[in-house]
Amino acid sequence: MIIKYLSFLVGLIWSYSLIKTQSIFSKKAGLIFKLFISKVSWLTLIVAIYFGYKNFSVEYILAGIIFSIILVHLGFKFLGKYLKSKFSEKQLTTTKTFFEYSLIAWVLYYIFN
């Protein structure tokens, strides 16, 4: 029972963190992220909730969803503060731009191959 619930929580946290990651990217990379990754993450979140529905009570499902959302938001908040304290704004912008163009190149590579 504990392993099932932990796998339910991991599924919720994983899918919601990918959904939340979409808000970090610029519009052009965010569009590609939304089309290819975020849609799958929403499906994964729905499947995780359905898994919870089949195996646990409504209270456990709601507690897991609330816990996952709070954990992901806190993780993003603390990670953002940590990165801003360690790196300059220019370094963060350069790194973000690199990852955005890498994401676009990666998706285009898999579309055309």
C-alpha positions as CSV (number, residue, x, y, z in Angstrom):
1,M,0.0,0.0,0.0
2,I,2.8,2.4,0.9
3,I,4.7,1.7,-2.3
4,K,1.6,2.2,-4.4
5,Y,0.9,5.6,-2.7
6,L,4.6,6.6,-3.1
7,S,4.4,5.8,-6.8
8,F,1.2,7.8,-7.0
9,L,3.0,10.8,-5.5
10,V,6.0,10.4,-7.7
11,G,3.7,10.3,-10.8
12,L,1.9,13.5,-9.6
13,I,5.1,15.3,-8.8
14,W,6.8,14.3,-12.0
15,S,4.0,15.3,-14.3
16,Y,3.1,18.5,-12.5
17,S,6.8,19.6,-12.4
18,L,7.0,19.2,-16.2
19,I,3.7,21.2,-16.6
20,K,5.1,23.9,-14.3
21,T,8.4,24.0,-16.3
22,Q,6.5,25.3,-19.3
23,S,6.1,28.7,-17.6
24,I,9.9,29.2,-17.5
25,F,10.5,29.1,-21.3
26,S,9.9,32.0,-23.7
27,K,6.9,32.0,-26.0
28,K,8.6,30.3,-29.0
29,A,10.2,27.5,-26.9
30,G,7.1,27.4,-24.7
31,L,5.0,26.6,-27.7
32,I,7.2,23.7,-28.7
33,F,7.3,22.6,-25.1
34,K,3.5,22.9,-24.8
35,L,2.9,20.9,-28.0
36,F,5.3,18.0,-27.3
37,I,6.0,17.7,-23.6
38,S,3.2,19.5,-21.7
39,K,0.4,17.5,-23.4
40,V,2.0,14.2,-22.4
41,S,2.5,15.6,-18.9
42,W,-1.2,16.5,-18.6
43,L,-2.1,13.0,-19.7
44,T,0.4,11.6,-17.2
45,L,-1.2,13.7,-14.5
46,I,-4.7,12.5,-15.4
47,V,-3.5,8.9,-15.4
48,A,-1.8,9.3,-12.0
49,I,-5.1,10.7,-10.6
50,Y,-7.0,7.9,-12.1
51,F,-4.5,5.4,-10.6
52,G,-5.1,7.1,-7.3
53,Y,-8.9,6.9,-7.8
54,K,-8.7,3.2,-8.4
55,N,-6.5,2.4,-5.4
56,F,-7.1,5.0,-2.7
57,S,-9.8,7.0,-1.0
58,V,-10.7,10.5,-2.1
59,E,-9.0,12.0,0.9
60,Y,-5.7,10.4,0.0
61,I,-6.0,11.5,-3.6
62,L,-6.7,15.1,-2.6
63,A,-3.9,15.1,0.0
64,G,-1.5,13.7,-2.6
65,I,-2.5,16.3,-5.2
66,I,-2.2,19.2,-2.8
67,F,1.1,17.9,-1.4
68,S,2.5,17.5,-5.0
69,I,1.4,21.0,-6.1
70,I,2.8,22.6,-2.9
71,L,6.1,20.7,-3.2
72,V,6.6,21.6,-6.8
73,H,5.9,25.3,-6.2
74,L,8.2,25.4,-3.2
75,G,10.9,23.6,-5.2
76,F,10.7,26.1,-8.0
77,K,10.7,29.0,-5.6
78,F,13.8,27.8,-3.7
79,L,15.6,26.7,-6.8
80,G,14.9,30.2,-8.4
81,K,16.3,31.9,-5.3
82,Y,19.3,29.7,-5.2
83,L,20.1,30.2,-8.9
84,K,19.7,34.0,-8.5
85,S,22.1,34.1,-5.6
86,K,24.8,32.0,-7.3
87,F,24.7,33.4,-10.8
88,S,24.4,36.8,-12.4
89,E,21.3,37.8,-14.4
90,K,23.4,37.7,-17.6
91,Q,24.6,34.1,-16.9
92,L,21.0,33.0,-16.2
93,T,19.7,34.6,-19.3
94,T,22.4,33.1,-21.5
95,T,21.9,29.6,-20.0
96,K,18.1,29.9,-20.4
97,T,18.5,31.0,-24.1
98,F,20.9,28.0,-24.7
99,F,18.4,25.6,-23.2
100,E,15.5,27.1,-25.2
101,Y,17.4,26.8,-28.5
102,S,18.6,23.3,-27.6
103,L,14.9,22.3,-26.9
104,I,13.9,23.7,-30.3
105,A,16.8,21.9,-32.1
106,W,16.0,18.6,-30.2
107,V,12.4,18.7,-31.2
108,L,13.1,19.6,-34.8
109,Y,15.7,16.8,-35.0
110,Y,13.1,14.2,-33.9
111,I,10.4,15.6,-36.2
112,F,12.6,15.4,-39.3
113,N,14.3,12.1,-38.6
